[in-house]
Amino acid sequence: MEAIYRYDGTFEGFLCCVFDSYVYQEYPIQFQDPDHLAGSLFPSRSVGTDHSHAQRVLASLGKIDPYARELAVKGFLTCAPERERLLYTFIRALYDIGQPLLRQLSHEAVLPVLKAVRHLDGEVHLLRGFVRFSEFEGTLAGEIRPKNRVLPLLRPHFCDRMYNEVFLLYDRTHREALVHRPGQWAIVPLESFQMAAPSAAEAQYRRLWKRFYDTIEIEARRNPKLRMSKMPKRYWDTMTEFQDEACFLAGTEQLPEGAGR
C-alpha cells in the first residue's frame, strides 16, 4: 500500500521510516518533515524515531557493504530534491539485489544518489579552502552558505587542524553552527548569526589578506571564467577578499549605511 510518511526530519527518523515500511508492508511515496507538511489524498503515517530501529537499518546496510552505508549517510546530507525518496528507492534496491547493485553505476536507483553525493563531496572539498575565519576577542568565527549540509563533513577537517582554538562556523543555509573548543565540539541549531564589527587588529589582518590576494595576481594571465570555474561566484559573499570597503574597517571606523558600495 502506498502512503505518505511524516517524520521528524532527522537521519534516524528517516531510517525508522525504512524500518516501518517493511513492518507495515507499505511503500512511502512521499516523506514530509515538520517544515514541509502538506495535505494529500493518500493515507499518511506519523513515524516515531526509535534509536534501536534506526541502528538495525544502518547495520543492515553496513553488512551489505560499508560503501552502501556511507552513501546512505552522505545522501541524507545532500540538497537533492526528494532526497528521502531517492534514498528509499536505493535502499530497497540494495535489499533486493545486494552488493552487486553498487557495481551498476547507471542503475536508476543508484545513479541519482551517486550524483548527489558527488556534488556534496565536491562542495566539501571547495569549502575546506574557501572558509574565512575572523578573530573576535579570542574566538574565531566564520560563515558559509552551502547548498548541501556540509558541517558534519567539514567538522573533522577544522577540528583536527584547529584543535587548540575556540571557533564557530555558521551555515547560513541550514541555520546551524559548528561550535568548537579544545576537546569538545557540537553542531547546534542557530536561527541567525551576525558577525560583530572587527577590531582594529582584525581589520588590519583583513586588509593584509586582501592586499596579498590582489598582489599575487598576474594581470597578463587574468582569466575570469577560469577563476569562476575554480572558485564559483556563489561562495564569494563569505570570502574576505571579495568584500566591500566596510569589511576592512574596524568598529570605530565603520562607514555610514550605504557607503562604500
C-alpha positions as CSV (number, residue, x, y, z in Angstrom):
1,M,0.0,0.0,0.0
2,E,1.2,3.5,-0.8
3,A,1.4,6.1,1.9
4,I,2.9,9.4,2.9
5,Y,5.4,9.2,5.8
6,R,5.7,12.1,8.2
7,Y,8.8,12.1,10.4
8,D,11.0,14.4,12.5
9,G,13.4,15.3,9.6
10,T,16.5,13.6,11.2
11,F,18.5,10.8,9.6
12,E,17.5,8.5,12.4
13,G,13.9,9.4,11.7
14,F,14.3,8.6,8.1
15,L,15.8,5.2,8.9
16,C,12.8,4.5,11.1
17,C,10.6,5.2,8.0
18,V,12.5,2.5,6.2
19,F,12.0,0.1,9.1
20,D,8.3,0.8,9.4
21,S,7.7,0.5,5.7
22,Y,8.8,-3.2,5.9
23,V,6.9,-3.8,9.2
24,Y,3.7,-2.5,7.8
25,Q,4.3,-3.6,4.2
26,E,3.8,-0.1,2.8
27,Y,5.6,1.9,0.1
28,P,6.2,5.6,1.1
29,I,5.6,7.7,-2.0
30,Q,6.5,10.9,-0.1
31,F,8.3,11.9,3.0
32,Q,7.3,15.0,5.0
33,D,9.2,16.7,7.8
34,P,7.7,19.3,10.2
35,D,8.9,22.1,7.8
36,H,7.2,20.6,4.7
37,L,3.8,19.3,5.7
38,A,1.1,19.2,3.1
39,G,-2.3,17.7,2.6
40,S,-2.8,14.7,0.3
41,L,-5.5,12.2,-0.7
42,F,-3.0,9.4,0.1
43,P,-3.1,7.9,3.6
44,S,-0.4,9.2,5.9
45,R,1.6,7.7,8.8
46,S,3.4,9.5,11.5
47,V,6.7,7.7,12.2
48,G,8.3,8.0,15.6
49,T,12.1,8.0,15.9
50,D,13.4,4.9,17.7
51,H,17.2,4.7,18.0
52,S,17.2,0.8,18.0
53,H,15.2,0.6,14.8
54,A,17.4,3.2,13.1
55,Q,20.5,1.3,14.1
56,R,19.1,-2.0,12.8
57,V,18.6,-0.5,9.4
58,L,22.0,1.2,9.4
59,A,23.7,-2.0,10.5
60,S,21.9,-4.0,7.7
61,L,23.3,-1.6,5.1
62,G,26.8,-2.0,6.5
63,K,26.5,-5.8,6.3
64,I,25.7,-5.5,2.6
65,D,28.7,-3.2,2.0
66,P,30.3,-0.4,4.1
67,Y,30.1,1.8,1.0
68,A,26.3,1.3,0.9
69,R,26.1,2.7,4.5
70,E,28.4,5.6,3.5
71,L,26.2,6.5,0.6
72,A,23.1,6.4,2.8
73,V,24.7,8.7,5.4
74,K,26.1,11.2,2.9
75,G,23.0,11.0,0.7
76,F,20.9,12.4,3.6
77,L,23.2,15.4,3.8
78,T,22.7,16.4,0.2
79,C,20.4,19.0,-1.3
80,A,19.0,16.6,-3.9
81,P,15.3,17.2,-4.5
82,E,13.2,14.5,-2.7
83,R,16.4,13.0,-1.2
84,E,14.4,10.7,1.1
85,R,12.6,9.2,-1.9
86,L,15.8,8.7,-3.8
87,L,17.5,7.1,-0.7
88,Y,14.5,4.9,0.0
89,T,14.5,3.6,-3.6
90,F,18.2,3.0,-3.3
91,I,17.9,1.1,0.0
92,R,15.0,-1.1,-1.3
93,A,17.1,-2.0,-4.4
94,L,20.0,-2.9,-2.1
95,Y,17.9,-5.2,-0.1
96,D,16.6,-6.8,-3.3
97,I,19.8,-7.1,-5.3
98,G,22.5,-6.9,-2.6
99,Q,26.1,-5.8,-3.0
100,P,26.3,-6.3,-6.8
101,L,24.0,-3.3,-7.1
102,L,26.9,-1.0,-6.2
103,R,28.7,-2.0,-9.4
104,Q,25.7,-1.0,-11.5
105,L,26.6,2.7,-11.5
106,S,23.9,3.6,-14.1
107,H,21.1,1.8,-12.3
108,E,18.1,4.1,-11.9
109,A,18.2,3.5,-8.1
110,V,22.0,4.2,-7.8
111,L,22.8,7.0,-10.3
112,P,20.8,9.8,-8.6
113,V,22.3,9.0,-5.2
114,L,25.8,8.9,-6.7
115,K,25.3,12.3,-8.4
116,A,24.0,13.9,-5.2
117,V,26.9,12.5,-3.1
118,R,29.5,13.6,-5.6
119,H,28.0,17.1,-5.6
120,L,28.2,17.1,-1.7
121,D,31.8,15.8,-1.7
122,G,32.8,18.5,-4.3
123,E,31.3,21.3,-2.2
124,V,33.0,20.0,1.0
125,H,36.3,19.9,-0.9
126,L,35.9,23.5,-2.0
127,L,34.8,24.8,1.4
128,R,37.9,23.4,3.1
129,G,39.8,26.1,1.2
130,F,37.1,28.8,1.0
131,V,36.2,29.2,4.7
132,R,37.5,32.5,6.1
133,F,37.7,33.0,9.9
134,S,37.9,36.3,11.7
135,E,39.1,36.8,15.3
136,F,36.8,38.3,17.9
137,E,38.3,38.6,21.4
138,G,40.0,35.1,21.3
139,T,37.2,33.4,19.3
140,L,37.4,32.6,15.6
141,A,34.2,32.9,13.6
142,G,33.3,32.2,10.0
143,E,30.2,31.9,7.8
144,I,29.4,29.7,4.8
145,R,26.3,29.4,2.5
146,P,26.4,25.9,1.1
147,K,23.8,24.1,-0.9
148,N,24.4,20.8,1.0
149,R,24.5,20.2,4.7
150,V,28.3,20.2,4.9
151,L,29.1,20.9,8.5
152,P,29.2,17.2,9.6
153,L,31.8,16.5,6.9
154,L,33.8,19.7,7.5
155,R,33.9,19.1,11.2
156,P,36.9,16.6,11.2
157,H,38.9,18.9,8.9
158,F,38.7,22.0,11.0
159,C,38.5,20.4,14.5
160,D,41.7,18.4,13.7
161,R,43.6,21.3,12.4
162,M,42.4,23.9,14.9
163,Y,42.2,21.7,17.9
164,N,43.6,24.3,20.3
165,E,41.2,27.1,19.0
166,V,37.8,28.2,20.1
167,F,35.8,28.7,16.9
168,L,32.3,28.9,15.4
169,L,31.4,28.1,11.8
170,Y,27.9,29.2,10.8
171,D,25.9,27.7,8.0
172,R,23.5,30.4,6.7
173,T,21.6,28.0,4.5
174,H,20.7,25.4,7.1
175,R,20.8,27.7,10.1
176,E,23.2,25.7,12.2
177,A,26.7,26.2,13.6
178,L,29.7,24.1,14.3
179,V,31.0,25.2,17.7
180,H,34.4,24.0,18.9
181,R,36.6,24.5,21.9
182,P,39.6,22.3,22.9
183,G,38.4,18.8,23.4
184,Q,34.7,19.5,22.6
185,W,32.6,20.2,19.6
186,A,28.9,20.3,18.7
187,I,26.7,21.1,15.7
188,V,23.8,23.1,17.0
189,P,20.7,24.9,15.5
190,L,21.2,28.6,15.3
191,E,18.4,30.6,13.7
192,S,20.6,33.7,13.0
193,F,24.1,34.9,13.4
194,Q,25.6,38.3,12.8
195,M,29.3,38.9,12.8
196,A,30.5,41.7,15.1
197,A,32.5,44.6,13.6
198,P,36.2,43.7,13.5
199,S,38.7,45.1,16.0
200,A,41.5,47.3,14.7
201,A,43.9,44.4,14.6
202,E,41.4,42.1,12.8
203,A,40.6,44.8,10.3
204,Q,44.4,45.2,9.6
205,Y,44.7,41.4,9.0
206,R,41.8,41.6,6.6
207,R,43.5,44.4,4.7
208,L,46.7,42.5,4.6
209,W,44.9,39.4,3.2
210,K,43.2,41.5,0.6
211,R,46.5,43.1,-0.4
212,F,48.1,39.7,-0.7
213,Y,45.3,38.4,-2.8
214,D,45.5,41.4,-5.2
215,T,49.3,41.4,-5.3
216,I,49.8,37.8,-6.4
217,E,47.5,38.1,-9.4
218,I,49.4,38.1,-12.7
219,E,47.5,40.7,-14.8
220,A,48.6,39.2,-18.1
221,R,47.1,35.9,-17.2
222,R,43.9,37.1,-15.8
223,N,41.1,34.7,-16.7
224,P,37.7,35.5,-15.0
225,K,36.0,32.4,-16.5
226,L,38.7,30.1,-15.2
227,R,38.6,31.7,-11.8
228,M,34.8,31.3,-11.5
229,S,35.2,27.6,-12.5
230,K,37.7,27.0,-9.7
231,M,36.1,29.5,-7.2
232,P,32.4,29.7,-8.0
233,K,30.9,33.1,-7.5
234,R,28.2,31.9,-5.1
235,Y,30.9,31.4,-2.5
236,W,32.3,34.9,-2.8
237,D,29.9,36.7,-0.3
238,T,31.6,34.9,2.6
239,M,35.2,35.2,1.4
240,T,37.1,38.2,2.8
241,E,39.0,39.1,-0.4
242,F,35.7,39.8,-2.3
243,Q,34.1,42.1,0.3
244,D,33.4,45.8,0.0
245,E,35.3,48.6,1.9
246,A,33.2,48.3,5.1
247,C,34.6,44.8,5.8
248,F,38.1,46.2,6.2
249,L,37.2,48.9,8.7
250,A,37.3,48.5,12.5
251,G,34.2,49.0,14.5
252,T,35.2,52.6,15.3
253,E,35.8,53.3,11.7
254,Q,32.5,51.9,10.2
255,L,31.1,53.8,7.2
256,P,27.6,55.2,7.3
257,E,25.0,52.7,6.0
258,G,25.0,52.5,2.2
259,A,28.5,54.0,1.8
260,G,31.3,52.1,0.1
261,R,29.0,50.1,-2.2
